[in-house]
Amino acid sequence: MKKHSGGAFLLEALVALVVFSLGMLGVLGIVAEALRRDGSAQWRSEATDLAATALSRMWAEDSAALASRYDPVAPGPGYRAVLAQATRLPGVSALVNAPRITIDDGADSRRVSVVVYWQAPTERYAHQASMSGTLPRP
């Protein structure tokens, strides 16, 4: 006597294929999120490096000319150099998400802050990396 399976094997194979496909979609979602976060970490690293480099340059330069060299309103050569490097980051131009450099003079020292922004095309808000330090007065 022959037993007929009546397509049970075909149905089991179809269910297995659906389960496998759903699992692969989940893995694909995880990989896509990991790639997105990897890109974000890269931009954060570059922005932090840029802010630290700008602060280091300020420390090594003539402190008497610091305010004029890094003035963002009437951009001096120091600020223009920081801006040129920052435009490598996504969403940065001279008008949008430009770096912000503040120099606050105190009685004995001056507080310097460098904030670098970036914004990926798919993101709604800009991110920022900042460095600050205290430099000696001239």
C-alpha positions as a printed NumPy array, in Angstrom:
array([[ 0.   ,  0.   ,  0.   ],
       [ 1.211,  3.464, -0.912],
       [ 0.764,  6.349,  1.446],
       [ 0.085,  9.718, -0.089],
       [ 1.551, 12.696,  1.696],
       [-0.928, 15.032,  0.06 ],
       [ 1.631, 17.889, -0.26 ],
       [ 2.629, 17.938,  3.419],
       [ 6.324, 18.016,  2.486],
       [ 5.775, 20.965,  0.178],
       [ 3.908, 22.831,  2.908],
       [ 6.705, 22.134,  5.428],
       [ 9.304, 23.399,  2.955],
       [ 7.281, 26.569,  2.354],
       [ 6.94 , 27.254,  6.09 ],
       [10.681, 26.676,  6.568],
       [11.419, 29.102,  3.734],
       [ 9.194, 31.779,  5.312],
       [10.828, 31.339,  8.735],
       [14.299, 31.493,  7.176],
       [13.371, 34.639,  5.211],
       [12.09 , 36.395,  8.339],
       [15.309, 35.503, 10.154],
       [17.412, 36.879,  7.303],
       [15.401, 40.131,  7.309],
       [16.161, 40.511, 10.998],
       [19.873, 39.941, 10.411],
       [19.814, 42.432,  7.538],
       [18.237, 45.044,  9.831],
       [20.941, 44.488, 12.435],
       [23.709, 44.849,  9.833],
       [22.153, 48.045,  8.442],
       [21.951, 49.576, 11.929],
       [25.569, 48.587, 12.651],
       [26.721, 50.272,  9.439],
       [24.77 , 53.429, 10.271],
       [26.289, 53.591, 13.748],
       [29.76 , 52.96 , 12.347],
       [29.383, 56.008, 10.088],
       [28.173, 58.111, 13.011],
       [31.16 , 57.031, 15.101],
       [33.495, 57.992, 12.264],
       [32.028, 61.518, 12.028],
       [32.135, 61.905, 15.815],
       [35.784, 60.868, 15.848],
       [36.708, 63.286, 13.054],
       [34.846, 66.179, 14.684],
       [36.483, 65.53 , 18.066],
       [39.904, 65.324, 16.431],
       [39.277, 68.597, 14.599],
       [38.231, 70.391, 17.811],
       [41.265, 69.046, 19.701],
       [43.62 , 70.027, 16.883],
       [42.224, 73.575, 16.79 ],
       [42.64 , 73.907, 20.542],
       [46.22 , 72.617, 20.313],
       [47.036, 75.127, 17.577],
       [45.67 , 77.936, 19.731],
       [47.866, 76.836, 22.615],
       [50.979, 76.981, 20.394],
       [50.194, 80.312, 18.715],
       [50.813, 83.864, 19.865],
       [48.18 , 84.433, 22.514],
       [48.07 , 88.187, 21.906],
       [46.735, 87.642, 18.358],
       [44.476, 84.729, 19.245],
       [41.19 , 86.632, 19.263],
       [41.741, 88.138, 15.817],
       [43.014, 84.905, 14.253],
       [40.023, 82.828, 15.409],
       [37.236, 85.404, 15.213],
       [34.253, 83.787, 13.427],
       [32.554, 87.132, 12.685],
       [35.464, 88.608, 10.704],
       [37.142, 85.265, 10.005],
       [40.854, 85.297, 10.616],
       [43.26 , 82.737,  9.158],
       [42.941, 80.396, 12.137],
       [39.149, 80.252, 11.939],
       [39.239, 79.839,  8.144],
       [41.575, 76.837,  8.562],
       [39.212, 75.226, 11.095],
       [36.227, 75.907,  8.813],
       [38.032, 74.405,  5.798],
       [38.667, 71.195,  7.737],
       [35.127, 71.136,  9.136],
       [33.566, 71.26 ,  5.672],
       [34.785, 67.677,  5.181],
       [32.101, 66.651,  7.663],
       [28.574, 66.099,  6.347],
       [26.187, 69.036,  6.473],
       [28.851, 71.672,  7.228],
       [29.404, 74.877,  5.281],
       [30.305, 78.469,  6.088],
       [26.589, 79.224,  6.587],
       [25.233, 75.96 ,  8.043],
       [26.676, 74.09 , 11.037],
       [29.888, 76.148, 10.962],
       [32.293, 75.579, 13.873],
       [31.913, 77.874, 16.867],
       [34.994, 79.218, 18.634],
       [34.663, 81.347, 21.769],
       [37.451, 83.03 , 23.672],
       [36.572, 84.396, 27.119],
       [39.244, 86.509, 28.768],
       [39.559, 86.345, 32.518],
       [41.865, 88.157, 34.927],
       [44.671, 85.558, 34.817],
       [43.737, 83.269, 31.952],
       [41.487, 82.882, 28.973],
       [38.933, 80.141, 28.459],
       [38.762, 78.801, 24.905],
       [35.99 , 76.591, 23.546],
       [35.785, 74.91 , 20.122],
       [32.515, 73.306, 19.015],
       [32.36 , 71.356, 15.744],
       [29.021, 70.343, 14.229],
       [27.983, 67.775, 11.621],
       [24.687, 66.502, 10.276],
       [24.11 , 63.521,  8.005],
       [21.564, 64.073,  5.212],
       [19.073, 61.678,  6.794],
       [19.292, 63.224, 10.261],
       [16.999, 65.907, 11.568],
       [19.376, 67.59 , 14.012],
       [23.087, 68.382, 14.029],
       [25.525, 66.59 , 16.312],
       [28.391, 68.337, 18.041],
       [31.811, 67.621, 19.462],
       [33.451, 70.171, 21.73 ],
       [36.774, 70.813, 23.386],
       [37.649, 73.537, 25.828],
       [40.693, 74.577, 27.73 ],
       [42.351, 77.36 , 29.652],
       [45.193, 79.225, 27.976],
       [47.582, 81.679, 29.611],
       [46.932, 85.385, 29.097],
       [49.402, 87.338, 26.956]])
